[in-house]
Amino acid sequence: MPEKPALTSSEIGVLWITYKQKTMTKRMLEHFIRNADDVQAKTILETIYDKISPYPDKIKDMFHREGAVAPIGFTQEDVNLDAPRLYENGFDVTMVRMISEISMGMHTLNITMSYREDVIELFQELTVITQENFAICTSYLLEKGLLCRAPFVPMPKSVEFIKDTNYLGGLTPFSKTRHLNTVELANLYHGVESNIAGFIMIDGFAQVAQEKDARKFFERGRKIANDIIHDLSDIMMKSKLQVPIAANGNVSDSTVAPFSDKLMMYCVSLFCSFSVGSGSIGTAFSLRNDLPAKMVMIMEDIFSYGHDGAKIMIKHGWMEEPPQT
């Protein structure tokens, strides 16, 4: 009888996608570390790199012990370490914070789809690491004034219950108006914050992309992110809430690509998938009926955009096929 049961289909799937995500993160960190001009930021980035570096090899070893081939993921061919920095003024840490946020959600979900003890243990370790990474990046950005906190509101002084179904109505001239509650505000503000960072990221990708269709794809993504920021900010402002915006980095004037088009396209695909999932959660917890309608429209745009990105990746041979059943 074997010492361990074979990897299940779901375990193969979650390990496969984690390998790709971690190798992408390593390549991006290599560029950021090489070009970091802030000592504290460089230390943070190097620490994170050292923490996650062993895990692609651990996953590869798991596959090899099962007689399976590991994905290629992203190699040294996907990063140009001689390229000037693509982002300035703290956006390197902002970018790593965004990737850590996605990773936290992915690793927690992956645990629920794993059964073998060593696979569960790997994702438990990664969950702890990414939570630490996210906290370190957040602390640094707040300290440097590169990240704004969500709006402050008065503290609740008593427990209230909803007494009227008008509470579910939207903010319209034809119905009783209700301002946002804090649960709805939290999800809207997170959407604004994420898309501001996403706008800067994709703006840089559009500036250095080599293939014409990839460049146009990134330019389209920049517009989608800008529209989402405007729409969600408008909802907040109609509830008399200002949207605090921090100067959390910018794109340099470099036109030399630090990353391959393949890596940048995959990165945007990953962010699109996360946005759809995050938007679904925000929709589920919104009680004002105009908010789910708006979020569904946004998610449809993001899904369609991500689907078109997949077509470009397939066309250029950039999309690895997941293991088949």
N, C-alpha and C positions, 0 to 999 in steps of 0.2 A: 504493500500500500504506500503511495507517495507521501512524503513528509508534509507537503502542502497540496491542497486542491489546486487544479489548474485555474488560471485567471478566467473570470467570467467575461461575457461579451461586454457588459457595462464597465467592468474594470479595465479592459483593454481600451475601450473608448475614452474613459476619463484620463487614463495615463497617457494616451496618445495625444490628446489635446493639451494636456499640461506640459508635455515635452515641448510642443511647438511654442506654447506661450512663454515658457521659461527660457528657451533659446533665443526667442525674439527679445525678451527683456535684457538678457545678457549682452546682446549686440548693441542695444540702445545705450545701456549703461557704459559700455566701453567707449562710445563716442562722448557721452556726457562727462565721464571721468577725465578723459584726455583733454577736454576743453574747459573744464571747470575753472573759473577765475576767483571763486570764493573758497577759502580754506575749509570753512565749516561745511559748506555744501559738498565739497570734494570728499571729505571724511565720511559724510553720510552716504554718499553714493558708493564709495569703496566698501563700506561696511555692508551695505545691502547686496552688493555684487558678491562679496565673500560668503554671505549667508545662503544665497540661492544657487551659487555655482555648483555645489555637489549634486543637486537634484536631477538635472538632466542625465548625468551618468548613472545615478541610482535607478532611474526609470529605464534607461537603456539596458542595464544589467538585468532588471526584472524581465524585460522582453527576451533577452538572449537566453536566460535560464529556461524560458518557456519554449525555446526554439523558434521564436518570432523575430521578425525584423523590426527595428525601431524606425520611426519617421526620420526624415532628414532634418526637418525643422529649419533653423537658420544658422548658417556657418559664418566663418570669417569672410566668405565671399559676399556676404550681405551687409558688411559694414566697411566704410572707407575711413580708417583712422587718421589719414592725412587731411581729411576735409576740415575746413574751418567750422567753428561752431554754428549750428543752424539757429539756435535759440539763445536769447540773452536775458539778463535780469531775473534769474531765479526760475525760469521755466523748466529747467532740467529737473529740479526737485518737484515742481508741480506735475510734470509728466509722470515721474515715478510714483507720486502719490495717486494719480489716476489709475495707473496700472495695478498698484497695490490694492486699491478699492475694488477693482474688478476681480483680482485674485482672491480676496477675502470671500467674496460671494461664491466664486467657482469652487474653491477648496471645500467650503462648508457643504455645498450641494454634492460635490464628488464623494464626500464621506457617506452620504445617504445612499449612494449607488455602489458602494464597495462592501465586500463581505470578508475578504481575506485579511487576516490580522496585520500583515506587513504593509498592505495597501492602505488600510485605515490609518495605521501609524504614520505612514508617509504624509498623508493629507492632514493629519492632526498637527504634525510638525510644521508643515507649510502654512497652516492656518495661523499658528502662533507667530511664525516669522513675518507673515504679511501684515498681521495686526500690529506688530512692533514697528514694521517699516512705515505703515500708514501713520502711526502716532508720531514717529520721529519727523517725518516730512511735514505733517500738519503743524507741529510745534515750531519747526524752523520757519515755515512760511508765515505763521502768525507773528513770530518774533521780528521778522524782517518787514512786516507790513505788506506782504505779498498775497495775503489771503484775508478776506473779510468774513466775519461771523454773520450768521443769518440775522434778520431783524429782531430786535428785542420788543417784547409786548408786556403789558401788565401781568403780574402774577395772579393766578386764580385764587380767590378768597373763599369760595364755597363750591360745593358740588351741585351741578345743575343737570336736569334731565330734559330731553327734547320733548316739547309738548304739542308741536304742530307740524304737519307734513310739509308746510311751507318752508321748513328748514332745508328740505331737499331741493328747493328751487334755486335757479341760477340768479346771477346779478343782472337783471334786465329791467328796462323801463316799465314793463307790463306786469311785473309780479313783485311781491314783497321782497325787498332786497336783504341779503345776508352777507356779511363780510366773511372772509376766509377764517376757518378755525386753524389752530396751530398744526394739526396733523396735515391738513391740505397745504398749508404754507410751507411746511418742512419739505414736502415732495416737490412743490413748485420751485422753491429756492434751490434745492439740489439740482433740479433740471437746468436752471439758469447758470449755476456755478459750473456744472459739468460741460455745458455747451460753450461757455466762454473759453474754458481751457481747450475744448475740442476745436473751437474756431482757430485758436492760435496754432495748435498742432497741425491742423490740416492746411492752414495757410502756408506753413513752412514746407509741407509736403508738395503743395502745388508749385512752389517756387523752384524746387529742385528736381521734380520728377523728370525722367528721361523720355518715357513713352508719351506720345501725344494724348492717347485715350486715357491714360492714367492721370495726366495733368488735368484734363477736362473733368474727370471724375472728382478729383480733389477740389477743383474750383466749384463744382456743383455742391459738394459737401459743405464748403465754406458758406455758401448762400443758405443752405438748409439750416445750419447751426445758427446763423445770424437771424433767420426768421423765427426759430424756436426761442431764442433769447428775447426777441421783441415781443412775441405773443405771450410768453409766460410772465415777462416783466409787466406787460400791460394789465394782465389779470391782477397781479399784486398791487399795482398802482391804483387800480379802481377800488381796491379795499383800503386805500389811503396808506399803503405801505411802500416806502421807498426801497429800491433795490440797491444795496451797497455793492459797489464794484471796486475791486482792488487791482492795482497795476501788477498783475501776476505774470509778467514776462512779455516778451515780444520776439518777433522773427528778425534775425540778422539780415544783412544785405547779401549774404553768400548765396551763390547759385550752384555751388558744388554739392552734390548729393552725398550725405554721410551714410545713407542707407539705400539699399536696393529698392527698386519699385516694388518688387515682390514682398519685401518686408513691410513697406509702408502701406501697401494695399491690404495685407493681412492685418496690420494694426488697426486700420480703419474698420475692417470687417469685424474685428473683435469688439471694438467700441460700439459699433452698430448693434451687435447682438446684446451687449450689456444694456444699451439704451432702451431697447425693446423690452427687456426683462424688467428694468427699473421702472419704465413707464407703466408696465402692467401692474406693478405693486402700487404705484401712486394712484392709478385708476381704481384699484380695488378698495382703497382706503379713503376715497373722496366721496363725501355725501352730497355735495352740491352737484346737481345733475348736468350742469354745463361743463364741468371739469372733465369727467370721463369722455364726453363727446370730443372735446378739444384734444385730449391725450390720445384718443384712438386715431384721430386725423394725423397727429404727429408721428405715432407709431407706424401708421401705414406709409407715410413718406420715408421714414427711416428704413422700413423693411424693403420697400421698393428700391431705395438707393443701395442698400446692402446687396440685394439680389443682382442689380446691374454690375456691382463691383465683382461679384462672383463670376459673371460672364467674362469680364475683362481678364480676371486671373486665369480662367480656363483657357481663354484664347492664347495667352502668352505662356502657358505651361507652368504657371506659378502655384497652382492649387494641388496639394497632395491629396490623394484619395484616402479617406479613413478606411481602416480594415473592414472587410465585408463579412456578413454573417454567412 
